[in-house]
């Protein structure tokens, strides 16, 4: 293998990725930094340094996998969410920036509540639960997922960040918390329609279908959670759910039909309603 500088490796990678990725420069930098075992800033500081043959080979393998569509987060095994470096695997959904809106609004509603009890449904990598646990250290959080493989990842993320106020439970939605009540329930459930063509495109092809799709219209999980949440909430408690960009009106109807007296909705950076927050009667 011919010696190659960091700069030349990155330039060639970006050129190859341009036809396959919406973020070729970022993808190339993240993968090269990962192969080198260095931060991304190292690439700009030492562009003329030579990569070792082993580093070049590792980078070439990562690049080949990215060129067939495998998500960068799965290739590196990590994704940052709410300033937390989280492990992710093909057993977990990759945390998205838009989900930080849910964390933000949850923290607003938790202000002033002492020792809040929070339920995170469909926790996946533990992103939401751990972000809340970090910023609300006196909270008691129960995080539920149906996938044992996802819970292994979530528990390890909790250990890695020294967050001990999250209890991870295996089960279907509310089953592990029968008879309990919480001040808040949060969820980023599956909400993509089963036949949506996007499931066969881009990163979604590699993510767990269980965490992505729910019923013919994508509303099955949202409807189930909205319809049952009040039995697990304290009076005045809040349910916050992320949902699809075109599901805002439907989710509002679901929450109002379930008896929530206040339904607030929030838009993402593209102006689409992506979060609904409903409050139980006091």
C-alpha positions as CSV (number, residue, x, y, z in Angstrom):
1,X,0.0,0.0,0.0
2,X,1.4,3.4,-1.1
3,X,2.1,5.9,1.7
4,X,-0.6,8.5,1.8
5,X,-1.1,11.8,3.7
6,X,-4.1,12.6,5.8
7,X,-5.0,15.3,3.4
8,X,-5.0,13.1,0.3
9,X,-6.9,10.3,2.0
10,X,-9.6,12.8,3.0
11,X,-9.8,14.4,-0.4
12,X,-10.2,11.1,-2.1
13,X,-12.8,9.9,0.4
14,X,-14.9,13.1,0.0
15,X,-14.8,12.8,-3.8
16,X,-16.1,9.2,-3.6
17,X,-18.8,10.0,-1.0
18,X,-20.3,13.0,-2.9
19,X,-22.6,10.8,-4.9
20,X,-23.6,8.6,-2.0
21,X,-24.0,11.0,1.0
22,X,-25.6,14.3,1.8
23,X,-22.7,15.1,4.1
24,X,-19.5,13.8,2.3
25,X,-17.0,16.1,4.1
26,X,-18.3,15.3,7.6
27,X,-18.6,11.6,6.8
28,X,-15.0,11.5,5.5
29,X,-13.6,13.4,8.5
30,X,-15.5,11.3,11.1
31,X,-14.4,8.0,9.5
32,X,-10.8,9.0,9.0
33,X,-10.5,10.4,12.5
34,X,-11.9,7.1,13.8
35,X,-9.5,5.1,11.7
36,X,-6.6,7.2,13.1
37,X,-7.8,7.1,16.6
38,X,-7.7,10.9,16.8
39,X,-10.1,13.8,17.1
40,X,-11.3,15.5,13.9
41,X,-9.2,18.6,14.8
42,X,-6.1,16.4,14.3
43,X,-6.9,16.2,10.5
44,X,-6.6,19.9,10.1
45,X,-3.6,20.3,12.4
46,X,-1.5,17.6,10.7
47,X,-2.8,17.3,7.1
48,X,0.6,16.2,5.7
49,X,1.3,13.4,8.2
50,X,1.3,9.9,6.7
51,X,-1.2,7.3,7.8
52,X,0.2,3.9,8.7
53,X,-0.7,1.0,6.4
54,X,-3.0,-0.4,9.1
55,X,-4.8,3.0,9.4
56,X,-5.2,3.2,5.7
57,X,-6.6,-0.3,5.5
58,X,-9.1,0.4,8.4
59,X,-10.2,3.6,6.7
60,X,-10.6,1.9,3.4
61,X,-12.9,-0.7,5.0
62,X,-15.0,1.9,6.8
63,X,-15.3,3.9,3.6
64,X,-16.4,0.9,1.6
65,X,-19.1,0.2,4.1
66,X,-20.3,3.8,4.1
67,X,-20.4,3.8,0.3
68,X,-23.1,1.1,0.4
69,X,-25.1,3.1,2.8
70,X,-24.2,1.9,6.3
71,X,-24.7,4.7,8.8
72,X,-21.6,6.5,10.1
73,X,-22.8,6.1,13.7
74,X,-22.8,2.3,13.3
75,X,-19.4,2.4,11.7
76,X,-17.9,4.3,14.6
77,X,-20.2,2.8,17.2
78,X,-21.0,6.2,18.7
79,X,-23.2,9.3,18.3
80,X,-23.4,12.5,20.4
81,X,-26.7,13.5,21.9
82,X,-27.3,16.3,24.3
83,X,-23.5,16.5,24.8
84,X,-23.4,12.8,25.7
85,X,-21.2,10.5,23.7
86,X,-23.4,7.4,23.4
87,X,-22.6,4.0,22.1
88,X,-24.9,2.8,19.3
89,X,-25.3,-0.5,17.5
90,X,-27.6,-1.9,14.8
91,X,-29.8,-2.9,17.7
92,X,-30.6,0.8,18.5
93,X,-32.0,3.7,16.7
94,X,-29.5,6.4,15.9
95,X,-30.3,9.4,18.1
96,X,-31.4,12.4,16.0
97,X,-30.8,16.1,16.7
98,X,-34.6,16.8,16.5
99,X,-35.1,14.5,19.5
100,X,-33.2,17.1,21.6
101,X,-36.4,19.2,21.3
102,X,-38.1,16.6,23.5
103,X,-35.4,16.7,26.1
104,X,-35.5,20.5,26.1
105,X,-39.3,20.7,26.7
106,X,-39.2,17.9,29.2
107,X,-36.7,19.9,31.3
108,X,-38.8,23.0,31.1
109,X,-41.8,21.0,32.6
110,X,-39.7,19.3,35.3
111,X,-38.5,22.6,36.7
112,X,-39.8,22.9,40.3
113,X,-40.7,19.2,40.7
114,X,-38.8,17.6,43.5
115,X,-37.6,14.0,43.0
116,X,-39.6,13.6,39.7
117,X,-40.4,10.2,38.5
118,X,-40.1,9.8,34.8
119,X,-40.9,7.0,32.4
120,X,-39.1,6.7,29.0
121,X,-40.8,4.3,26.7
122,X,-38.8,2.7,23.9
123,X,-35.5,3.9,25.3
124,X,-33.2,2.4,22.6
125,X,-29.7,3.6,23.3
126,X,-31.0,5.4,26.4
127,X,-30.5,8.8,24.8
128,X,-33.5,10.6,26.2
129,X,-33.4,9.0,29.7
130,X,-29.7,9.6,30.2
131,X,-29.9,13.2,29.0
132,X,-32.7,13.9,31.5
133,X,-30.8,12.0,34.2
134,X,-27.7,14.1,33.7
135,X,-29.5,17.4,33.9
136,X,-32.0,16.4,36.6
137,X,-29.8,14.5,39.0
138,X,-32.6,14.0,41.6
139,X,-34.9,12.4,39.1
140,X,-35.9,8.7,39.2
141,X,-36.1,7.4,35.7
142,X,-37.4,4.1,34.4
143,X,-36.5,3.3,30.8
144,X,-38.3,0.5,29.0
145,X,-37.5,-1.3,25.8
146,X,-38.7,-4.4,24.1
147,X,-35.2,-5.3,22.8
148,X,-32.8,-6.9,25.2
149,X,-30.0,-6.0,22.8
150,X,-30.9,-2.3,22.9
151,X,-31.1,-2.4,26.7
152,X,-27.5,-3.9,26.8
153,X,-26.3,-0.8,24.9
154,X,-28.4,1.6,27.0
155,X,-27.2,0.2,30.3
156,X,-23.6,0.4,29.2
157,X,-24.2,4.1,28.2
158,X,-25.5,4.7,31.7
159,X,-22.4,3.1,33.2
160,X,-20.0,5.0,30.9
161,X,-21.5,8.3,32.1
162,X,-21.8,7.3,35.7
163,X,-25.6,7.9,35.7
164,X,-27.2,5.7,38.4
165,X,-30.6,7.3,38.5
166,X,-32.0,5.3,35.5
167,X,-33.5,1.9,35.9
168,X,-33.6,0.0,32.6
169,X,-36.4,-2.5,32.2
170,X,-37.3,-5.1,29.5
171,X,-40.9,-5.2,28.3
172,X,-43.7,-4.0,26.1
173,X,-44.5,-0.3,26.7
174,X,-46.2,-0.1,30.2
175,X,-46.0,-3.7,31.2
176,X,-42.9,-3.4,33.4
177,X,-44.4,-0.5,35.4
178,X,-47.9,-1.9,36.2
179,X,-49.5,0.0,39.1
180,X,-46.9,2.8,39.1
181,X,-47.4,6.5,38.4
182,X,-45.0,9.1,37.1
183,X,-44.8,12.9,36.9
184,X,-43.8,12.6,33.2
185,X,-43.8,10.0,30.4
186,X,-41.5,10.6,27.4
187,X,-41.2,8.6,24.2
188,X,-39.7,8.6,20.8
189,X,-41.7,5.6,19.5
190,X,-41.8,4.1,16.1
191,X,-44.0,6.3,13.8
192,X,-43.1,5.4,10.2
193,X,-45.8,3.7,8.2
194,X,-45.0,0.1,7.4
195,X,-45.0,0.5,3.7
196,X,-43.2,3.9,3.7
197,X,-40.6,3.8,0.9
198,X,-38.1,5.7,3.1
199,X,-37.6,2.6,5.1
200,X,-35.7,1.1,2.1
201,X,-33.5,4.2,1.6
202,X,-30.4,5.7,3.2
203,X,-29.6,5.0,6.8
204,X,-33.0,3.7,7.6
205,X,-32.2,0.5,5.7
206,X,-29.8,-0.4,8.5
207,X,-31.7,0.6,11.6
208,X,-34.0,-1.7,13.6
209,X,-37.4,-1.9,11.9
210,X,-39.0,-2.5,15.4
211,X,-37.9,1.0,16.4
212,X,-39.0,2.7,13.2
213,X,-42.4,1.5,11.9
214,X,-45.7,1.0,13.6
215,X,-48.8,0.0,11.6
216,X,-50.1,1.0,8.2
217,X,-50.3,4.7,9.0
218,X,-47.4,4.9,11.5
219,X,-49.8,5.9,14.4
220,X,-50.2,2.5,16.2
221,X,-47.6,3.1,18.9
222,X,-48.5,6.7,19.3
223,X,-52.2,5.8,19.7
224,X,-51.4,3.1,22.2
225,X,-49.2,5.3,24.4
226,X,-51.6,8.2,24.3
227,X,-54.5,6.0,25.1
228,X,-52.9,4.4,28.1
229,X,-50.6,7.0,29.5
230,X,-53.1,8.7,31.9
231,X,-53.3,5.5,33.9
232,X,-49.6,5.9,34.7
233,X,-49.4,9.6,35.2
234,X,-49.9,11.7,38.4
235,X,-52.6,14.4,38.2
236,X,-51.2,17.2,36.2
237,X,-48.5,15.0,34.8
238,X,-47.1,15.3,31.2
239,X,-46.8,13.0,28.2
240,X,-44.3,14.1,25.6
241,X,-44.1,12.2,22.3
242,X,-42.0,12.8,19.2
243,X,-43.7,11.9,15.9
244,X,-43.6,12.3,12.2
245,X,-43.5,15.7,10.5
246,X,-47.0,15.2,9.1
247,X,-48.6,13.6,12.2
248,X,-49.1,16.6,14.3
249,X,-52.9,17.0,13.8
250,X,-53.5,13.2,14.3
251,X,-51.4,13.1,17.5
252,X,-53.3,16.2,18.9
253,X,-56.6,14.3,18.2
254,X,-55.2,11.2,19.9
255,X,-54.2,13.1,23.0
256,X,-57.4,15.1,23.3
257,X,-59.5,11.9,22.8
258,X,-57.5,10.4,25.7
259,X,-58.5,13.2,28.0
260,X,-55.4,15.4,28.0
261,X,-56.6,18.9,28.9
262,X,-53.6,20.8,27.4
263,X,-51.8,19.8,24.2
264,X,-48.8,21.9,23.3
265,X,-47.0,21.3,20.0
266,X,-43.5,22.3,18.9
267,X,-41.8,22.6,15.5
268,X,-38.4,21.4,14.3
269,X,-35.9,23.5,12.4
270,X,-37.8,22.9,9.2
271,X,-41.0,24.3,10.7
272,X,-42.7,20.9,11.0
273,X,-44.6,19.9,14.1
274,X,-42.5,17.1,15.6
275,X,-43.3,17.1,19.3
276,X,-46.6,17.0,21.2
277,X,-46.9,17.5,24.9
278,X,-50.2,16.7,26.7
279,X,-51.1,17.3,30.3
280,X,-53.4,15.2,32.5
281,X,-56.2,16.9,34.4
282,X,-55.2,18.1,37.9
